[in-house]
Amino acid sequence: MPARLVSPASSRFFAPLPLAQRRLVIGALSLGLLGGAALLASARVSAADAPVAPAGPQVAVLTLGQTAVGAAAAFDGNLQAVRQSVLSAQASGRIATLSVKAGDRVKAGQVLAVIDDRATQAGVAQAQAGVAQADANLANAKAAYERTRDLRAQGFIAQAALDTALAQYKAAQAGAAAARAGQTQASVAQGFTRLTAPYDGWVLATHAEAGALAMPGAPILTVYAPQPMRAVVSVPASQQPLALSAQKIEVQLPGTDRWVVPASKTSVPAADPVSQTVEWRLNLSDADGAGQVPGRQVKVRFVGSTAQAAPQRLVVPTTALLRRGELTGVYVVTATGEAAKGFALRAVRTGATHGDGVEVLAGLKAGDQVALDPVRAGLAGATPVAK
């Protein structure tokens, strides 16, 4: 039988196996190589089709520099109604009826509360009876005087009788006038038992309830007129010269970022001996005071001159500040490489307000770039762009 020529590698792996088994092994190795190639191609396709991560937002930045600012000061105040009245009782007695409550709208002359007026009603009735009696006496005295005058003209009676009739007639006239004055007094006392609205407005508060005892001078209701409104602020006496020399006074309306100029201003010419403050009253225009209610907090700022000699300050826009509880900070541009730039949050200490900007006392320096939109600057991948 002729000998078969086999390579050493072939003899090592396939010589011991029959021909059929060697074919199976070669096929399996071929399939394995094809499967690896397919997996590698699939991985390359998946890597090519993977979505690209979206770029971060672009945020406008501002380069800080020293800014000339005038002397300014800002204080907290509150709104008051120019016409506000505390209605008190002018007669003593039980409050019979209280027809309004806080928040009710009232009209001028409307009866708001009635005090027990049985005593004053009796006084009015007595005064009316006195007037009727005085009128009757006056009519009788007048008739007697006229008869006596006619008899004296005919010579039937003496002059003394006429003088007596005239005196009685004048006394009756005085008695009638006194009775009418008493009736007026009784009517006024009757009016003291009724509290009426002095003008159109709203009930701000009630200080008593029906059935309570009312005393003269004791407050029962507080009413106010919705227009006009004014801002009231207490300025420290040490800042009074700045307030007096201010070129502009502005009031920030509650719930808005809008600053308005008051229609008129008044400074009380005396300081409070306890708090050492001076009260300023700033009347708002009808348009600015529309919809406002007393008691709301406002900010008032006194802005001085912005001459060339004004001090230089580092001022950032108010919109660039980020407030989180007790923390106040800004996002500052930081370079992480030659071309890559990002933002870092930096805490700052702020000072006085100058228009739409706030003075920074610590945490920043001239040349720093701050984000104008701190919310977008805090997002991942945010990049700065020049404003």
KEKE-3310 file (N, C-alpha, C; in steps of 0.2 Angstrom, whole numbers, plus 5000, padded with zeros to 4 digits):
npx = (5004:5003:5013:5006:5009:5011:5010:5019:5012:4999:4998:4999:4987:4976:4979:4976:4962:4948:4943:4930:4928:4938:4934:4923:4928:4936:4926:4919:4929:4930:4917:4918:4928:4921:4910:4916:4921:4909:4904:4913:4911:4898:4900:4907:4898:4888:4895:4896:4883:4879:4871:4876:4881:4871:4876:4880:4871:4873:4879:4877:4890:4897:4910:4917:4920:4926:4914:4907:4898:4884:4881:4870:4856:4846:4830:4818:4801:4783:4766:4753:4737:4732:4720:4714:4704:4700:4686:4677:4667:4655:4647:4641:4637:4629:4634:4623:4620:4632:4635:4645:4660:4678:4685:4674:4665:4661:4650:4650:4642:4635:4627:4637:4638:4628:4624:4616:4602:4592:4591:4595:4584:4574:4577:4577:4563:4558:4564:4557:4544:4546:4548:4536:4528:4534:4531:4517:4516:4522:4514:4502:4507:4510:4497:4491:4499:4496:4482:4483:4490:4481:4471:4478:4480:4467:4465:4461:4468:4482:4499:4508:4503:4504:4518:4520:4514:4522:4534:4532:4529:4542:4549:4543:4547:4560:4560:4555:4565:4575:4570:4570:4584:4587:4581:4589:4601:4598:4595:4608:4615:4608:4613:4626:4626:4627:4638:4645:4650:4664:4668:4669:4675:4684:4682:4695:4698:4689:4686:4678:4664:4647:4636:4646:4653:4653:4663:4665:4677:4683:4690:4681:4679:4690:4692:4697:4701:4703:4711:4720:4737:4751:4769:4778:4792:4805:4819:4835:4842:4855:4856:4848:4853:4858:4846:4839:4847:4846:4845:4836:4821:4815:4802:4800:4787:4776:4779:4784:4797:4798:4802:4796:4793:4788:4773:4773:4782:4785:4793:4794:4797:4805:4813:4811:4811:4815:4818:4826:4824:4818:4803:4797:4785:4779:4769:4760:4756:4739:4739:4750:4747:4735:4726:4734:4737:4735:4749:4757:4774:4787:4801:4812:4823:4835:4844:4859:4869:4878:4891:4907:4916:4912:4912:4921:4915:4913:4901:4888:4875:4858:4851:4861:4864:4863:4852:4852:4844:4853:4864:4872:4877:4887:4890:4905:4916:4928:4943:4947:4956:4966:4956:4944:4931:4922:4909:4910:4903:4903:4903:4898:4898:4886:4882:4876:4862:4862:4853:4849:4859:4870:4881:4896:4905:4914:4922:4923:4932:4939:4938:4934:4923:4906:4891:4876:4864:4861:4854:4854:4868:4872:4869:4874:4888:4887:4893:4902:4898:4902:4894)
npy = (4994:5011:5024:5039:5056:5068:5084:5090:5098:5095:5081:5081:5086:5081:5068:5057:5057:5052:5054:5060:5066:5075:5084:5090:5097:5107:5114:5119:5128:5137:5143:5149:5159:5167:5171:5179:5190:5195:5200:5210:5219:5223:5229:5240:5247:5250:5259:5269:5273:5278:5291:5308:5317:5331:5348:5360:5374:5391:5405:5422:5433:5445:5457:5463:5479:5494:5506:5522:5528:5536:5543:5533:5526:5514:5509:5500:5501:5504:5503:5515:5521:5537:5543:5537:5531:5530:5525:5530:5528:5540:5541:5533:5515:5500:5491:5489:5485:5479:5481:5478:5470:5466:5470:5473:5483:5501:5515:5532:5540:5529:5519:5511:5505:5504:5511:5506:5516:5520:5529:5541:5542:5544:5557:5564:5564:5570:5583:5587:5588:5598:5608:5609:5614:5626:5633:5634:5642:5653:5657:5660:5671:5680:5683:5689:5700:5707:5710:5718:5729:5734:5738:5747:5757:5762:5768:5761:5754:5754:5760:5752:5739:5736:5735:5724:5714:5714:5710:5697:5692:5692:5684:5672:5670:5668:5657:5648:5648:5642:5629:5624:5624:5614:5603:5602:5598:5586:5579:5579:5571:5559:5556:5553:5540:5533:5526:5532:5530:5540:5542:5535:5518:5505:5493:5491:5485:5478:5483:5479:5470:5466:5469:5472:5484:5501:5515:5533:5538:5525:5514:5507:5504:5503:5512:5514:5524:5518:5526:5541:5532:5530:5528:5525:5528:5526:5535:5534:5546:5549:5547:5557:5569:5564:5560:5572:5578:5571:5567:5560:5551:5535:5522:5505:5495:5483:5466:5467:5472:5485:5502:5517:5534:5545:5555:5566:5572:5571:5576:5573:5586:5582:5571:5555:5552:5540:5530:5537:5541:5548:5552:5549:5553:5547:5551:5541:5541:5540:5530:5522:5518:5511:5496:5493:5489:5494:5492:5483:5479:5489:5495:5509:5520:5532:5542:5549:5562:5559:5563:5567:5566:5555:5540:5525:5510:5492:5484:5473:5466:5465:5454:5444:5439:5425:5418:5407:5403:5408:5410:5420:5422:5421:5415:5412:5414:5401:5395:5380:5374:5377:5380:5376:5382:5385:5387:5392:5392:5406:5413:5429:5445:5457:5475:5491:5496:5501:5508:5497:5488:5480:5483:5475:5469:5460:5445:5446:5453:5466:5463:5450:5438:5437:5427:5432:5425:5416:5404:5396:5395:5386:5374:5358:5357:5371:5385:5400:5415:5431:5446)
npz = (5000:4995:5003:5012:5010:5022:5030:5044:5053:5049:5051:5065:5070:5062:5058:5067:5066:5057:5040:5038:5050:5051:5041:5047:5058:5051:5045:5056:5061:5051:5052:5064:5062:5052:5060:5070:5062:5058:5070:5073:5062:5065:5077:5073:5065:5074:5082:5073:5071:5083:5093:5094:5108:5113:5111:5125:5132:5126:5134:5137:5142:5153:5154:5168:5175:5183:5188:5188:5201:5208:5225:5234:5242:5249:5256:5266:5265:5267:5260:5262:5264:5258:5263:5277:5290:5307:5315:5329:5343:5349:5359:5374:5376:5372:5357:5346:5332:5320:5304:5294:5289:5289:5274:5267:5255:5255:5255:5254:5268:5272:5284:5296:5309:5324:5339:5355:5356:5364:5375:5369:5360:5368:5373:5361:5359:5370:5368:5356:5361:5370:5361:5355:5366:5368:5356:5357:5369:5364:5353:5361:5369:5359:5354:5365:5367:5355:5357:5368:5364:5355:5363:5371:5361:5360:5372:5383:5392:5403:5400:5406:5406:5393:5392:5400:5393:5381:5386:5390:5378:5371:5380:5377:5364:5366:5374:5364:5355:5363:5365:5352:5350:5360:5354:5343:5349:5355:5343:5337:5347:5345:5333:5336:5340:5329:5317:5302:5285:5280:5267:5250:5250:5258:5271:5282:5295:5309:5326:5336:5342:5338:5352:5361:5373:5370:5371:5372:5361:5359:5347:5333:5320:5305:5291:5273:5259:5242:5233:5234:5235:5245:5248:5263:5272:5283:5286:5292:5303:5301:5287:5282:5276:5264:5258:5257:5247:5236:5219:5213:5217:5220:5219:5222:5216:5224:5221:5208:5196:5193:5195:5200:5199:5212:5213:5222:5236:5254:5268:5285:5297:5308:5319:5325:5342:5348:5338:5330:5317:5301:5294:5278:5266:5251:5239:5227:5210:5202:5192:5196:5209:5207:5211:5222:5239:5256:5268:5261:5257:5251:5242:5243:5235:5236:5225:5222:5215:5199:5196:5188:5198:5206:5215:5211:5207:5208:5199:5196:5185:5191:5187:5185:5197:5208:5220:5233:5246:5260:5252:5240:5224:5209:5192:5185:5172:5168:5163:5156:5148:5133:5123:5128:5138:5153:5167:5183:5199:5210:5226:5232:5240:5242:5240:5240:5230:5213:5202:5189:5193:5205:5218:5221:5234:5238:5232:5218:5204:5194:5177:5177:5170:5170:5170:5162:5163:5175:5177:5166:5164:5174:5169:5162:5151:5147:5138:5137:5129:5121:5125)
capx = (5000:5008:5013:5003:5013:5007:5014:5020:5006:4993:4999:4998:4980:4971:4981:4972:4955:4945:4942:4924:4928:4942:4930:4918:4932:4938:4920:4918:4934:4928:4911:4920:4931:4916:4906:4920:4921:4903:4903:4917:4908:4892:4902:4909:4892:4884:4898:4895:4876:4878:4869:4881:4878:4870:4880:4877:4868:4878:4876:4880:4894:4899:4916:4916:4925:4925:4909:4906:4891:4883:4879:4863:4854:4839:4827:4812:4795:4776:4761:4748:4731:4732:4714:4712:4701:4698:4679:4676:4660:4655:4642:4642:4632:4630:4634:4617:4622:4638:4633:4650:4666:4684:4685:4668:4666:4656:4648:4650:4636:4632:4628:4641:4636:4623:4625:4610:4600:4585:4591:4595:4578:4569:4579:4574:4556:4557:4565:4551:4538:4547:4547:4528:4525:4537:4528:4511:4517:4524:4507:4498:4510:4509:4490:4490:4502:4492:4476:4485:4492:4475:4467:4481:4479:4460:4465:4457:4472:4488:4505:4512:4500:4507:4524:4521:4513:4528:4540:4530:4530:4549:4551:4540:4551:4567:4559:4554:4572:4579:4567:4573:4591:4587:4580:4595:4606:4595:4596:4615:4616:4606:4618:4632:4625:4627:4644:4644:4657:4665:4669:4669:4681:4684:4683:4701:4698:4684:4690:4673:4659:4640:4635:4651:4651:4656:4664:4668:4684:4685:4689:4676:4680:4695:4691:4701:4700:4709:4715:4727:4741:4758:4774:4780:4798:4809:4826:4839:4844:4862:4856:4844:4856:4858:4839:4837:4851:4845:4843:4830:4818:4811:4799:4799:4781:4776:4778:4787:4804:4797:4804:4792:4795:4782:4770:4775:4786:4785:4798:4792:4803:4807:4815:4808:4816:4817:4821:4831:4823:4814:4798:4796:4779:4779:4762:4760:4751:4734:4741:4755:4744:4730:4727:4739:4733:4739:4752:4762:4781:4790:4808:4813:4830:4837:4849:4862:4872:4883:4896:4914:4920:4908:4917:4921:4913:4912:4893:4885:4868:4854:4849:4867:4864:4859:4851:4849:4844:4858:4870:4872:4883:4887:4893:4911:4920:4934:4947:4949:4961:4967:4950:4938:4929:4916:4907:4910:4899:4907:4900:4899:4895:4884:4881:4870:4859:4863:4849:4848:4865:4871:4888:4899:4910:4919:4921:4924:4937:4938:4941:4930:4917:4900:4885:4870:4859:4864:4851:4857:4875:4872:4867:4880:4890:4886:4899:4901:4898:4902:4887)
capy = (5000:5017:5029:5046:5062:5073:5089:5089:5101:5091:5075:5082:5087:5077:5061:5052:5057:5049:5059:5064:5070:5081:5089:5093:5102:5112:5118:5123:5133:5142:5147:5154:5165:5171:5175:5185:5195:5198:5204:5216:5223:5225:5234:5246:5250:5253:5265:5275:5275:5281:5298:5313:5321:5338:5353:5364:5380:5396:5410:5428:5435:5452:5458:5468:5484:5499:5510:5528:5528:5542:5541:5531:5523:5510:5507:5496:5505:5501:5507:5517:5525:5544:5544:5531:5534:5525:5527:5529:5530:5547:5540:5526:5511:5493:5491:5485:5481:5480:5479:5477:5467:5468:5468:5475:5490:5505:5521:5538:5541:5522:5517:5505:5502:5508:5510:5507:5523:5521:5535:5547:5543:5548:5564:5568:5564:5576:5589:5588:5590:5605:5613:5610:5618:5633:5636:5636:5648:5659:5659:5664:5677:5685:5685:5693:5706:5711:5713:5723:5734:5737:5741:5753:5762:5765:5771:5757:5751:5758:5758:5746:5733:5734:5733:5718:5709:5714:5706:5690:5689:5691:5678:5666:5669:5665:5650:5644:5647:5637:5623:5622:5622:5608:5598:5601:5595:5579:5576:5577:5566:5554:5555:5550:5533:5529:5527:5532:5530:5547:5542:5528:5515:5498:5492:5488:5481:5480:5483:5478:5466:5468:5467:5475:5491:5506:5521:5538:5538:5519:5513:5502:5502:5507:5512:5518:5525:5515:5531:5539:5528:5533:5524:5528:5525:5529:5536:5535:5553:5550:5547:5562:5574:5561:5560:5578:5580:5566:5569:5556:5546:5530:5517:5499:5493:5477:5461:5469:5474:5491:5507:5522:5541:5547:5561:5571:5569:5576:5574:5576:5590:5581:5564:5551:5552:5533:5526:5542:5541:5554:5549:5552:5551:5548:5549:5538:5543:5535:5524:5517:5516:5507:5489:5492:5489:5496:5487:5479:5481:5492:5497:5516:5522:5539:5541:5555:5564:5554:5568:5564:5564:5550:5535:5520:5504:5486:5483:5468:5467:5461:5447:5439:5436:5418:5418:5401:5404:5413:5411:5424:5420:5422:5411:5416:5410:5398:5392:5373:5372:5382:5382:5374:5386:5384:5391:5390:5396:5409:5417:5436:5449:5463:5481:5495:5495:5507:5507:5490:5484:5479:5484:5469:5471:5454:5439:5447:5458:5469:5459:5444:5438:5434:5425:5436:5421:5411:5397:5392:5394:5380:5368:5354:5359:5378:5389:5407:5419:5438:5449)
capz = (5000:4995:5009:5011:5012:5026:5033:5051:5057:5047:5055:5072:5071:5058:5057:5071:5064:5050:5035:5039:5056:5049:5037:5052:5062:5047:5044:5062:5062:5046:5054:5070:5059:5049:5065:5073:5057:5058:5076:5072:5058:5069:5082:5069:5062:5080:5084:5068:5071:5090:5093:5096:5113:5111:5114:5130:5130:5125:5139:5136:5148:5153:5157:5174:5176:5188:5186:5192:5203:5213:5232:5234:5248:5248:5263:5266:5267:5266:5257:5266:5261:5261:5267:5281:5296:5313:5317:5336:5346:5352:5364:5377:5375:5369:5350:5344:5326:5316:5298:5289:5291:5286:5267:5263:5251:5258:5251:5259:5272:5274:5291:5297:5316:5328:5347:5358:5356:5367:5379:5365:5357:5373:5373:5355:5360:5375:5365:5352:5366:5372:5355:5354:5371:5367:5351:5360:5373:5359:5350:5366:5371:5353:5353:5371:5366:5350:5360:5373:5360:5352:5369:5373:5356:5361:5378:5388:5397:5404:5396:5410:5404:5386:5393:5402:5387:5376:5389:5390:5371:5370:5384:5374:5358:5368:5375:5358:5352:5367:5364:5346:5351:5363:5349:5338:5353:5355:5337:5337:5352:5342:5327:5339:5341:5322:5313:5295:5281:5278:5260:5247:5252:5260:5278:5283:5301:5314:5332:5341:5339:5341:5359:5365:5376:5366:5375:5368:5359:5358:5340:5331:5313:5301:5284:5269:5252:5238:5230:5232:5239:5246:5251:5269:5273:5289:5284:5297:5303:5298:5280:5280:5271:5257:5255:5255:5241:5231:5213:5211:5222:5216:5223:5218:5217:5226:5216:5201:5196:5190:5199:5198:5203:5216:5211:5226:5242:5260:5274:5292:5299:5315:5320:5330:5347:5350:5333:5327:5310:5299:5290:5271:5263:5244:5235:5220:5205:5202:5188:5199:5215:5206:5213:5227:5245:5262:5272:5257:5258:5245:5243:5241:5235:5235:5221:5222:5208:5196:5193:5187:5204:5209:5217:5206:5211:5204:5199:5192:5184:5196:5184:5185:5204:5210:5227:5236:5253:5262:5247:5234:5220:5201:5188:5182:5166:5170:5157:5158:5143:5128:5120:5132:5144:5157:5172:5190:5204:5215:5231:5232:5245:5238:5244:5238:5223:5209:5196:5188:5195:5213:5220:5224:5239:5239:5228:5211:5203:5187:5172:5178:5166:5173:5166:5163:5164:5180:5177:5160:5165:5178:5165:5159:5145:5145:5136:5137:5122:5122:5124)
cpx = (5004:5007:5010:5008:5009:5012:5014:5014:4999:4993:4997:4991:4975:4973:4977:4965:4953:4944:4936:4924:4933:4938:4925:4922:4934:4932:4918:4923:4932:4922:4913:4923:4926:4912:4910:4921:4915:4902:4907:4914:4902:4894:4904:4903:4888:4888:4897:4888:4875:4876:4875:4877:4877:4874:4877:4875:4874:4875:4880:4884:4895:4905:4916:4922:4922:4920:4908:4899:4890:4881:4872:4862:4847:4837:4820:4806:4789:4771:4756:4743:4732:4726:4712:4710:4699:4691:4678:4669:4661:4650:4643:4636:4634:4630:4628:4618:4628:4637:4638:4656:4672:4683:4679:4669:4660:4656:4648:4643:4632:4633:4631:4639:4632:4624:4618:4608:4594:4585:4591:4588:4573:4571:4577:4566:4554:4558:4559:4545:4539:4546:4540:4526:4528:4533:4521:4511:4518:4518:4503:4501:4509:4502:4489:4493:4499:4486:4478:4487:4486:4471:4471:4480:4472:4460:4462:4461:4479:4494:4509:4509:4503:4514:4525:4519:4518:4533:4538:4530:4537:4551:4549:4544:4558:4566:4558:4561:4576:4576:4570:4580:4592:4586:4585:4600:4604:4596:4604:4617:4614:4610:4624:4632:4625:4634:4643:4650:4658:4667:4669:4675:4680:4685:4690:4701:4692:4688:4685:4668:4652:4639:4640:4650:4656:4657:4666:4675:4687:4684:4684:4678:4686:4693:4696:4699:4705:4713:4715:4731:4748:4762:4777:4787:4802:4816:4830:4842:4851:4862:4851:4847:4857:4851:4837:4841:4850:4842:4837:4828:4814:4808:4798:4792:4781:4775:4780:4794:4804:4798:4800:4794:4788:4780:4772:4778:4785:4789:4795:4798:4805:4809:4812:4813:4819:4821:4826:4830:4818:4809:4797:4789:4779:4773:4763:4755:4745:4735:4745:4751:4738:4731:4731:4734:4738:4743:4758:4769:4784:4798:4809:4820:4830:4844:4852:4865:4877:4888:4902:4917:4917:4913:4916:4920:4912:4904:4892:4878:4864:4852:4855:4867:4860:4859:4848:4850:4848:4864:4868:4878:4882:4891:4899:4914:4926:4937:4949:4954:4962:4961:4944:4937:4923:4914:4908:4906:4903:4903:4902:4896:4893:4883:4875:4868:4860:4859:4847:4854:4866:4879:4890:4905:4915:4917:4922:4930:4936:4942:4937:4925:4912:4895:4879:4864:4861:4861:4854:4864:4876:4871:4874:4882:4889:4893:4897:4902:4898:4896:4888)
cpy = (5006:5021:5036:5051:5067:5077:5088:5091:5097:5084:5075:5083:5083:5070:5056:5052:5055:5055:5063:5068:5076:5086:5093:5099:5108:5117:5122:5129:5139:5146:5151:5160:5170:5175:5180:5191:5199:5203:5210:5221:5227:5230:5241:5250:5253:5259:5271:5277:5278:5288:5302:5317:5328:5343:5357:5370:5386:5402:5416:5430:5442:5453:5464:5473:5489:5504:5516:5528:5533:5539:5539:5527:5520:5508:5504:5501:5501:5506:5509:5521:5532:5545:5537:5534:5529:5528:5525:5531:5536:5547:5533:5522:5504:5494:5486:5482:5484:5477:5477:5473:5469:5466:5470:5482:5494:5511:5526:5539:5534:5521:5511:5501:5507:5506:5510:5514:5524:5528:5541:5548:5546:5555:5567:5569:5570:5582:5591:5591:5597:5610:5615:5615:5625:5636:5638:5642:5654:5662:5663:5670:5683:5687:5690:5700:5710:5714:5719:5729:5738:5741:5748:5759:5765:5768:5767:5755:5756:5756:5752:5740:5731:5732:5726:5712:5709:5710:5699:5687:5688:5685:5672:5665:5666:5658:5645:5642:5642:5630:5620:5620:5615:5602:5596:5597:5587:5575:5574:5571:5559:5551:5551:5542:5529:5531:5526:5532:5537:5548:5535:5525:5508:5498:5488:5483:5483:5478:5481:5473:5468:5465:5470:5482:5496:5512:5526:5538:5531:5517:5507:5499:5506:5506:5516:5519:5522:5520:5537:5535:5532:5528:5528:5524:5529:5529:5537:5543:5554:5550:5553:5567:5571:5561:5566:5581:5576:5569:5566:5551:5541:5525:5511:5496:5485:5472:5462:5471:5482:5497:5513:5529:5543:5554:5567:5568:5574:5572:5577:5580:5589:5573:5561:5550:5545:5530:5531:5541:5547:5550:5553:5549:5552:5546:5547:5541:5538:5529:5519:5515:5511:5499:5488:5492:5491:5490:5483:5483:5484:5494:5505:5517:5529:5539:5548:5557:5559:5559:5564:5562:5559:5544:5529:5513:5498:5484:5478:5469:5463:5454:5442:5436:5430:5418:5411:5401:5409:5414:5416:5423:5422:5417:5414:5411:5408:5394:5385:5370:5378:5385:5381:5379:5384:5389:5388:5395:5399:5414:5424:5439:5455:5469:5484:5494:5501:5505:5500:5485:5484:5479:5477:5471:5466:5449:5440:5453:5461:5464:5452:5444:5434:5432:5429:5432:5415:5404:5393:5391:5388:5374:5364:5356:5366:5381:5396:5410:5427:5441:5454)
cpz = (5000:5001:5007:5014:5016:5030:5041:5055:5055:5051:5062:5074:5068:5057:5061:5069:5057:5046:5036:5045:5055:5045:5042:5056:5057:5046:5050:5063:5057:5049:5060:5067:5056:5055:5069:5068:5057:5064:5076:5068:5061:5074:5079:5067:5068:5082:5080:5069:5078:5090:5096:5102:5111:5115:5120:5128:5130:5129:5138:5143:5147:5157:5162:5173:5181:5185:5190:5194:5208:5220:5231:5241:5247:5255:5261:5269:5266:5263:5262:5262:5263:5265:5270:5288:5301:5315:5324:5338:5349:5358:5367:5376:5372:5361:5348:5337:5323:5309:5293:5293:5287:5278:5263:5260:5254:5254:5257:5262:5274:5281:5292:5304:5319:5335:5350:5359:5360:5372:5375:5361:5362:5373:5367:5356:5365:5372:5360:5356:5368:5367:5354:5359:5370:5362:5353:5364:5369:5356:5355:5368:5365:5353:5359:5370:5360:5353:5364:5369:5357:5357:5371:5368:5357:5368:5384:5394:5398:5400:5400:5408:5397:5387:5395:5397:5382:5379:5389:5383:5369:5374:5380:5367:5360:5370:5369:5355:5356:5366:5357:5346:5355:5359:5345:5342:5354:5349:5335:5341:5349:5336:5330:5340:5334:5319:5306:5291:5279:5271:5257:5248:5254:5268:5279:5289:5305:5321:5338:5338:5342:5348:5364:5368:5372:5371:5370:5367:5357:5351:5339:5325:5310:5294:5280:5262:5247:5234:5234:5237:5240:5249:5257:5271:5279:5287:5290:5297:5300:5290:5277:5275:5264:5254:5253:5248:5236:5225:5210:5216:5218:5221:5219:5220:5219:5221:5209:5202:5193:5196:5196:5202:5206:5213:5215:5232:5247:5265:5280:5295:5306:5315:5325:5336:5349:5344:5329:5319:5308:5294:5284:5269:5255:5241:5228:5216:5205:5198:5192:5206:5213:5207:5219:5234:5251:5265:5268:5257:5251:5247:5240:5241:5233:5231:5220:5215:5206:5192:5191:5193:5208:5210:5212:5210:5205:5204:5194:5191:5189:5193:5184:5192:5205:5217:5228:5243:5256:5258:5242:5230:5213:5198:5184:5177:5169:5164:5159:5153:5138:5125:5124:5138:5147:5162:5179:5195:5209:5220:5231:5238:5242:5243:5241:5231:5219:5202:5195:5190:5203:5214:5223:5228:5240:5235:5220:5210:5196:5183:5172:5173:5169:5168:5167:5165:5169:5179:5171:5161:5170:5175:5163:5152:5143:5144:5135:5130:5124:5121:5118)
residu = (MET:PRO:ALA:ARG:LEU:VAL:SER:PRO:ALA:SER:SER:ARG:PHE:PHE:ALA:PRO:LEU:PRO:LEU:ALA:GLN:ARG:ARG:LEU:VAL:ILE:GLY:ALA:LEU:SER:LEU:GLY:LEU:LEU:GLY:GLY:ALA:ALA:LEU:LEU:ALA:SER:ALA:ARG:VAL:SER:ALA:ALA:ASP:ALA:PRO:VAL:ALA:PRO:ALA:GLY:PRO:GLN:VAL:ALA:VAL:LEU:THR:LEU:GLY:GLN:THR:ALA:VAL:GLY:ALA:ALA:ALA:ALA:PHE:ASP:GLY:ASN:LEU:GLN:ALA:VAL:ARG:GLN:SER:VAL:LEU:SER:ALA:GLN:ALA:SER:GLY:ARG:ILE:ALA:THR:LEU:SER:VAL:LYS:ALA:GLY:ASP:ARG:VAL:LYS:ALA:GLY:GLN:VAL:LEU:ALA:VAL:ILE:ASP:ASP:ARG:ALA:THR:GLN:ALA:GLY:VAL:ALA:GLN:ALA:GLN:ALA:GLY:VAL:ALA:GLN:ALA:ASP:ALA:ASN:LEU:ALA:ASN:ALA:LYS:ALA:ALA:TYR:GLU:ARG:THR:ARG:ASP:LEU:ARG:ALA:GLN:GLY:PHE:ILE:ALA:GLN:ALA:ALA:LEU:ASP:THR:ALA:LEU:ALA:GLN:TYR:LYS:ALA:ALA:GLN:ALA:GLY:ALA:ALA:ALA:ALA:ARG:ALA:GLY:GLN:THR:GLN:ALA:SER:VAL:ALA:GLN:GLY:PHE:THR:ARG:LEU:THR:ALA:PRO:TYR:ASP:GLY:TRP:VAL:LEU:ALA:THR:HIS:ALA:GLU:ALA:GLY:ALA:LEU:ALA:MET:PRO:GLY:ALA:PRO:ILE:LEU:THR:VAL:TYR:ALA:PRO:GLN:PRO:MET:ARG:ALA:VAL:VAL:SER:VAL:PRO:ALA:SER:GLN:GLN:PRO:LEU:ALA:LEU:SER:ALA:GLN:LYS:ILE:GLU:VAL:GLN:LEU:PRO:GLY:THR:ASP:ARG:TRP:VAL:VAL:PRO:ALA:SER:LYS:THR:SER:VAL:PRO:ALA:ALA:ASP:PRO:VAL:SER:GLN:THR:VAL:GLU:TRP:ARG:LEU:ASN:LEU:SER:ASP:ALA:ASP:GLY:ALA:GLY:GLN:VAL:PRO:GLY:ARG:GLN:VAL:LYS:VAL:ARG:PHE:VAL:GLY:SER:THR:ALA:GLN:ALA:ALA:PRO:GLN:ARG:LEU:VAL:VAL:PRO:THR:THR:ALA:LEU:LEU:ARG:ARG:GLY:GLU:LEU:THR:GLY:VAL:TYR:VAL:VAL:THR:ALA:THR:GLY:GLU:ALA:ALA:LYS:GLY:PHE:ALA:LEU:ARG:ALA:VAL:ARG:THR:GLY:ALA:THR:HIS:GLY:ASP:GLY:VAL:GLU:VAL:LEU:ALA:GLY:LEU:LYS:ALA:GLY:ASP:GLN:VAL:ALA:LEU:ASP:PRO:VAL:ARG:ALA:GLY:LEU:ALA:GLY:ALA:THR:PRO:VAL:ALA:LYS)
# end
